[in-house]
Amino acid sequence: MAHGDAKRDAILTAAMEVFARYGLKKTTVGDIIRAAGVSRATIYKHFADKAEIFDAVVGREMSEMLAENRRAMEQETTTRDRLRAVITTHAELVRRKVNLLRVTKDRFAEIVPHTQERVREMTVVSTALFEEIIQQGVDDGEIEVDDVKLTAIAAFCAAKGIFMNAVVDVWEADRDVIVDRMVDMLMDGLRPREEKMS
């Protein structure tokens, strides 16, 4: 890693912690400078302003989430286990990657307009991961689907309720039990017709 990249990385690491602690609105560039142990000139060499730093933090968190979701998926061998692994991992990451998911869509639009595009990108890439899992299940003969893309979108939308509950903890039921029930419902609906009739 080049020296400039290392400095930028250190700034983002510090900023991630500061934004998580104070939130976007209360965090100042001075807070990030102190946490990163760099000069104001160094900050502005890499970023134009606080909004640009926040966008970079969100971009990094998004990349980390997607990489962890993929690692979780690739450790499993069946469609059911792949779906469960991705949903469970993503829900856990929702708790940890607070900068990516703390700010509502309205706040994104108001404070950091370009960050809304990050959320859109995350949704598209995450849905593509569901599509990959479902296509593999079709190819392996585990499930029967007439429209893989539409099914992936529906599965991702169903999972979003679990991701939101990871933030607000509405239901008393254990998250893993909820994930298992949702995956059971998805898999029951996607089983090959011969299995459904037997």
Number of C-alpha atoms within 10 A of each C-alpha: 7 7 8 12 11 11 17 19 17 16 24 20 16 19 27 24 17 22 21 17 13 12 16 19 12 10 16 16 17 13 16 24 18 15 16 21 13 14 12 13 10 15 21 13 11 15 16 10 12 20 18 15 23 21 20 20 24 22 19 17 20 22 13 14 22 19 12 16 21 17 14 20 23 14 11 15 11 15 23 19 18 24 27 23 21 25 27 23 20 24 23 17 23 21 18 16 20 19 25 26 19 16 18 11 14 11 15 17 14 10 13 19 15 13 23 19 14 18 18 11 14 18 16 13 14 21 21 16 20 25 21 16 23 27 21 17 21 19 11 12 11 17 21 19 16 9 11 17 17 13 19 21 18 14 20 21 14 14 21 15 11 24 23 15 15 20 17 9 13 10 11 6 9 9 18 14 10 14 19 17 13 19 22 14 11 17 17 13 14 19 17 16 11 7 10 10 6 5
